[in-house]
Amino acid sequence: MRSTLFAVLALCCGLALWFLAVRTLSLWIDRLHTRQLQSERVTEFHWDQGSLELSGVHLDTFTTETLPSGLTIVARPGARVSLEYGGKTFPCGPAGADFTFTPDPGDAVTFASERSHLSWHTPFEMNFMTGYAPSWRRHLYRRLTWTKRSQASLEILWRIGQGYFAADGWRPAEPIAYVTAGLVSVTIHEAVDVQAAAVDYIQQNRHWAAADYRLENRGPSPDGDAERIAVIHRGDGASPGAGLSFQVLVEYRTRKVVSETGFQ
């Protein structure tokens, strides 16, 4: 009798631990791999007061804890838009009207919908407002992946909860068009060697100190073989003309400056 009681208690404790740990286990598995549902190319973006719109989907920049993530979009000189996060900058592409912008030619931009491999039972979940609570839960994901010719890359991941209801099945039935407070991570890899090539060129040919100038990404050259980097001298102000500022082309293949031109 005692052994049976211990067995029942052990089973209950095991089930309780499973219910507590399975969501954490699911999130851990999701970090390794998720099940892709669909993926599409993106050709245009719109930024609206902290919300990023693409492919008909609105994704805000609050974390899953409803806190500001620090992700922001900045309009740069030369009619270009950049994304900034964690002290790093990702050059998006040409700007249109009202914070609409497009990728640069040659960019690879995909927007994927994904799902957890593992779902978990929620037998104790209650909704006292409606009396209608899901019996299972899992996660849906939205993943934006962006790689440029310079090999600079960006990945943004959003997470959405999905619940299973006896009468209606999984809800939302598919990745939703409005995602709030779901940003999980932002990863930016800058093309630091492209910037370094421009800095080396300036030191060798102008002998300017770092405080004398700033660099601005202007996107790929017309032939698609090099990155255009504007070198703006501090004495020329925000809109350089025929002053000390100039532009260099850094070849993608060699990661070296191949030409220099002045501003008109």
C-alpha positions as CSV (number, residue, x, y, z in Angstrom):
1,M,0.0,0.0,0.0
2,R,2.8,2.4,1.0
3,S,4.7,1.6,-2.2
4,T,1.6,2.3,-4.3
5,L,1.2,5.7,-2.5
6,F,4.8,6.6,-3.2
7,A,4.4,5.6,-6.8
8,V,1.3,7.8,-7.2
9,L,3.0,10.7,-5.5
10,A,6.1,10.3,-7.7
11,L,3.9,10.2,-10.8
12,C,2.0,13.4,-9.6
13,C,5.3,15.2,-9.0
14,G,6.7,14.1,-12.3
15,L,3.6,15.4,-14.1
16,A,3.8,18.7,-12.2
17,L,7.4,19.1,-13.1
18,W,6.6,18.3,-16.7
19,F,3.8,20.9,-16.9
20,L,6.2,23.5,-15.4
21,A,9.2,22.6,-17.6
22,V,7.7,21.8,-21.0
23,R,7.3,25.5,-22.0
24,T,10.9,26.1,-21.2
25,L,11.9,23.0,-23.1
26,S,9.9,24.1,-26.1
27,L,11.6,27.5,-26.1
28,W,15.0,25.8,-25.9
29,I,14.2,23.6,-28.9
30,D,12.9,26.6,-30.8
31,R,16.3,28.3,-30.4
32,L,17.8,25.3,-32.2
33,H,15.2,24.7,-34.9
34,T,11.6,25.5,-35.8
35,R,9.2,24.2,-38.4
36,Q,8.9,26.6,-41.4
37,L,5.4,27.1,-42.6
38,Q,6.0,29.6,-45.4
39,S,8.6,32.0,-46.7
40,E,8.4,35.0,-49.1
41,R,10.6,37.7,-50.5
42,V,10.2,41.3,-49.4
43,T,10.5,44.2,-51.7
44,E,9.1,47.1,-49.6
45,F,8.9,48.2,-46.0
46,H,7.1,50.9,-44.1
47,W,8.0,52.3,-40.7
48,D,5.2,53.8,-38.7
49,Q,5.8,55.1,-35.1
50,G,7.6,52.0,-33.9
51,S,5.8,49.5,-36.1
52,L,7.4,47.8,-39.1
53,E,5.1,46.9,-41.9
54,L,6.0,44.3,-44.6
55,S,4.1,41.9,-46.8
56,G,0.8,43.1,-45.3
57,V,2.0,42.4,-41.7
58,H,2.4,44.9,-38.9
59,L,5.1,44.1,-36.4
60,D,5.8,46.4,-33.4
61,T,9.2,46.7,-31.7
62,F,8.1,46.0,-28.1
63,T,9.6,42.9,-26.4
64,T,7.5,39.9,-25.2
65,E,7.6,41.7,-21.8
66,T,6.0,44.8,-23.4
67,L,9.2,46.8,-23.0
68,P,10.9,49.0,-25.6
69,S,13.4,46.9,-27.5
70,G,15.6,49.8,-28.7
71,L,15.1,48.9,-32.3
72,T,14.7,52.1,-34.4
73,I,14.8,53.3,-38.0
74,V,16.7,56.4,-39.0
75,A,16.5,58.4,-42.2
76,R,20.1,59.1,-43.4
77,P,21.4,61.8,-45.7
78,G,21.3,60.8,-49.3
79,A,17.7,59.6,-49.1
80,R,18.5,56.4,-47.4
81,V,17.2,54.5,-44.4
82,S,19.2,52.6,-41.7
83,L,18.1,50.4,-38.9
84,E,19.9,50.8,-35.5
85,Y,20.0,48.4,-32.6
86,G,22.4,47.8,-29.8
87,G,25.0,50.3,-31.0
88,K,25.1,48.7,-34.5
89,T,23.7,50.0,-37.8
90,F,22.3,48.1,-40.7
91,P,21.9,50.1,-44.0
92,C,18.5,49.2,-45.4
93,G,18.2,51.0,-48.7
94,P,16.6,53.9,-50.6
95,A,13.9,55.9,-48.8
96,G,10.6,56.8,-50.3
97,A,7.8,59.0,-49.1
98,D,6.5,58.8,-45.4
99,F,9.2,56.3,-44.2
100,T,8.6,53.8,-47.0
101,F,11.9,52.2,-48.1
102,T,13.1,49.4,-50.3
103,P,16.1,47.0,-50.2
104,D,19.2,47.8,-52.3
105,P,19.6,45.9,-55.6
106,G,21.1,42.5,-55.0
107,D,19.9,42.2,-51.4
108,A,18.4,38.9,-50.3
109,V,15.4,39.6,-48.0
110,T,13.0,36.9,-46.8
111,F,10.1,36.9,-44.4
112,A,9.2,33.5,-42.9
113,S,6.5,32.1,-40.8
114,E,7.5,29.3,-38.4
115,R,6.1,27.1,-35.6
116,S,7.3,25.3,-32.5
117,H,8.0,21.6,-32.8
118,L,6.7,21.0,-29.3
119,S,3.3,22.0,-27.8
120,W,2.4,21.7,-24.1
121,H,-0.8,20.7,-22.3
122,T,-2.4,23.4,-20.1
123,P,-5.0,21.5,-18.0
124,F,-5.1,24.2,-15.2
125,E,-5.4,27.3,-17.4
126,M,-8.6,29.2,-16.7
127,N,-10.2,32.3,-18.3
128,F,-12.6,33.7,-15.7
129,M,-13.9,36.4,-18.1
130,T,-15.1,34.0,-20.8
131,G,-14.7,30.5,-19.3
132,Y,-13.0,29.6,-22.6
133,A,-9.4,28.6,-22.2
134,P,-7.0,26.7,-24.5
135,S,-6.1,23.1,-23.5
136,W,-2.8,23.2,-25.4
137,R,-0.3,26.0,-26.3
138,R,2.6,26.4,-28.7
139,H,4.5,29.3,-30.4
140,L,4.3,30.9,-33.8
141,Y,7.3,32.9,-35.2
142,R,7.9,35.6,-37.7
143,R,11.5,35.8,-38.9
144,L,12.9,38.6,-41.1
145,T,16.3,37.7,-42.7
146,W,18.2,40.3,-44.7
147,T,21.7,39.9,-46.4
148,K,23.4,42.5,-48.4
149,R,26.1,42.2,-51.1
150,S,28.6,43.5,-48.6
151,Q,27.7,40.5,-46.4
152,A,26.2,42.7,-43.8
153,S,23.2,40.9,-42.4
154,L,20.1,41.4,-40.2
155,E,17.8,39.0,-38.5
156,I,14.7,40.0,-36.5
157,L,12.6,37.4,-34.7
158,W,9.0,37.9,-33.3
159,R,7.1,35.3,-31.2
160,I,3.3,34.8,-31.0
161,G,1.4,32.6,-28.7
162,Q,-1.1,30.0,-30.2
163,G,-3.7,28.1,-28.2
164,Y,-5.7,25.0,-29.0
165,F,-9.5,25.2,-28.2
166,A,-11.7,22.2,-28.3
167,A,-14.4,23.9,-30.5
168,D,-12.2,25.9,-32.8
169,G,-8.8,24.2,-33.0
170,W,-5.6,26.2,-33.0
171,R,-6.1,30.0,-32.6
172,P,-4.9,32.1,-34.3
173,A,-5.2,29.6,-37.1
174,E,-2.3,31.1,-39.0
175,P,0.4,33.7,-38.3
176,I,-1.5,36.9,-37.7
177,A,-1.2,40.2,-39.5
178,Y,-0.8,42.4,-36.3
179,V,1.9,41.4,-33.9
180,T,2.3,43.4,-30.6
181,A,4.8,42.9,-27.9
182,G,6.4,39.9,-29.5
183,L,10.0,40.9,-30.5
184,V,12.4,38.3,-29.3
185,S,15.7,39.2,-30.8
186,V,17.6,41.5,-33.3
187,T,20.9,40.4,-34.7
188,I,23.0,42.7,-36.8
189,H,26.4,41.7,-38.4
190,E,28.0,44.8,-39.8
191,A,30.4,44.7,-42.8
192,V,33.2,45.9,-40.7
193,D,35.9,45.2,-43.3
194,V,34.2,47.5,-45.8
195,Q,34.2,50.3,-43.3
196,A,37.8,49.4,-42.3
197,A,38.9,49.7,-45.9
198,A,37.5,53.2,-46.2
199,V,39.2,54.2,-42.9
200,D,42.6,52.8,-44.0
201,Y,42.3,54.7,-47.3
202,I,41.5,58.0,-45.5
203,Q,44.5,57.5,-43.1
204,Q,46.9,56.8,-46.0
205,N,45.7,59.5,-48.4
206,R,44.2,62.3,-46.2
207,H,45.8,61.7,-42.8
208,W,42.6,62.8,-41.1
209,A,41.9,62.0,-37.5
210,A,38.8,60.0,-36.7
211,A,37.1,63.1,-35.2
212,D,37.5,65.0,-38.5
213,Y,35.0,62.9,-40.5
214,R,32.2,60.4,-40.5
215,L,31.3,57.6,-42.9
216,E,27.8,57.1,-44.5
217,N,26.8,54.1,-46.4
218,R,25.3,55.0,-49.8
219,G,24.6,51.5,-51.1
220,P,26.0,49.5,-54.0
221,S,27.6,51.0,-57.1
222,P,25.6,51.0,-60.4
223,D,27.5,48.0,-61.6
224,G,26.9,46.1,-58.3
225,D,30.6,45.4,-57.7
226,A,31.4,47.8,-54.9
227,E,29.9,49.6,-51.9
228,R,29.7,53.4,-52.0
229,I,30.9,55.0,-48.8
230,A,30.6,58.8,-48.4
231,V,33.4,60.4,-46.3
232,I,31.9,63.5,-44.8
233,H,34.4,66.0,-43.4
234,R,33.1,67.8,-40.3
235,G,33.9,71.2,-41.9
236,D,31.5,70.6,-44.7
237,G,28.3,70.3,-42.6
238,A,25.4,67.9,-43.2
239,S,25.2,68.5,-46.9
240,P,28.6,68.4,-48.5
241,G,29.2,70.0,-51.8
242,A,32.5,71.0,-53.3
243,G,34.4,71.0,-50.0
244,L,36.7,68.4,-48.5
245,S,34.2,65.5,-48.5
246,F,34.4,62.8,-51.1
247,Q,33.1,59.3,-51.9
248,V,35.0,56.0,-52.2
249,L,34.1,52.7,-53.8
250,V,35.0,49.6,-51.8
251,E,35.1,46.5,-54.0
252,Y,33.2,43.6,-52.6
253,R,35.6,40.9,-53.9
254,T,38.9,42.5,-52.7
255,R,37.5,44.6,-49.8
256,K,39.7,47.5,-51.0
257,V,39.0,51.0,-52.2
258,V,39.1,51.0,-56.0
259,S,38.2,54.6,-56.8
260,E,37.5,58.0,-55.3
261,T,35.1,60.7,-56.5
262,G,34.2,64.2,-55.2
263,F,30.7,65.5,-54.5
264,Q,29.0,67.6,-57.1
